[in-house]
């Protein structure tokens, strides 16, 4: 019988301001993986009317990457730390004029 370890939730937030939706979820994995050598699984999303404005994620098989705009194009992302990830995400949406008041 094999034991399947579960990820631990680090942080979760979902909010709506006017027509913007912000979602941030981060998990600590029980151990690093090939796709997530830092041991963190994440989804950071800012969207409007069901369309992606900025999204950072690292789904299995794809590694760390981001999406800018509703394009399905993925751009590789160099994960350095959780703090840097959040800062880069906020910087990307601010650079495009999208504002989230905290």
C-alpha positions in Angstrom: 0.0 0.0 0.0 1.4 3.4 -0.9 1.0 6.5 1.1 0.1 9.7 -0.9 1.2 12.8 0.9 -0.9 16.0 0.4 0.2 19.5 -0.2 -0.3 22.0 2.7 -2.1 25.2 1.9 0.1 28.2 2.6 -2.1 31.1 1.4 -5.5 31.5 -0.3 -7.3 34.7 -1.3 -10.1 35.5 -3.7 -11.6 38.9 -4.0 -13.7 41.0 -6.4 -13.3 44.7 -6.9 -15.6 46.3 -9.5 -15.1 44.0 -12.5 -11.8 42.6 -11.5 -11.3 39.1 -9.9 -8.1 38.4 -8.0 -7.2 34.9 -6.9 -4.0 33.7 -5.2 -3.4 30.2 -3.9 -0.1 28.7 -2.8 0.6 25.2 -1.5 3.8 23.7 0.0 4.3 20.3 -1.5 5.5 17.4 0.7 8.6 17.2 -1.5 10.1 19.0 -4.5 9.2 17.6 -7.9 10.8 17.8 -11.4 8.3 20.5 -12.4 8.4 22.3 -9.0 12.0 21.9 -7.6 11.3 24.7 -5.1 8.4 22.6 -3.6 5.7 25.3 -4.1 2.6 24.9 -6.3 0.8 28.2 -7.1 -2.0 29.9 -9.0 -2.0 33.7 -9.2 -4.8 35.2 -11.3 -6.2 38.6 -12.2 -9.1 38.6 -14.7 -12.0 40.6 -15.9 -15.3 39.2 -17.3 -13.9 35.7 -17.4 -10.8 36.7 -19.4 -7.3 36.4 -18.1 -5.4 39.7 -17.6 -2.4 38.1 -15.8 -1.9 34.6 -14.6 1.1 32.8 -13.0 1.0 29.1 -12.4 3.0 25.9 -12.5 0.6 23.1 -13.4 2.1 19.6 -13.6 4.1 19.1 -16.8 4.6 22.7 -17.6 6.7 24.2 -14.8 6.8 27.8 -13.8 5.2 30.1 -16.3 2.9 33.1 -16.8 0.3 34.4 -19.1 -0.2 38.1 -20.0 -3.6 39.0 -21.5 -6.1 36.5 -22.7 -3.6 34.9 -25.1 -2.9 31.2 -24.5 0.8 31.9 -24.9 2.8 30.8 -21.9 6.1 32.6 -21.0 8.6 30.8 -18.8 9.0 32.2 -15.4 12.1 32.0 -13.1 10.9 31.2 -9.6 13.2 32.7 -7.0 11.0 32.9 -3.9 7.4 33.3 -2.9 8.0 37.0 -2.1 9.5 37.6 -5.5 6.7 35.7 -7.2 4.0 37.9 -5.5 6.0 41.0 -6.3 6.4 40.1 -10.0 2.7 39.2 -10.3 1.7 42.6 -8.8 4.2 44.4 -11.0 2.9 42.8 -14.1 -0.7 43.8 -13.5 0.3 47.3 -12.3 2.5 47.8 -15.5 -0.7 47.2 -17.6 -2.7 49.8 -15.6 -4.8 47.3 -13.6 -5.1 48.3 -10.0 -6.0 46.3 -7.0 -6.4 48.2 -3.8 -5.4 46.2 -0.8 
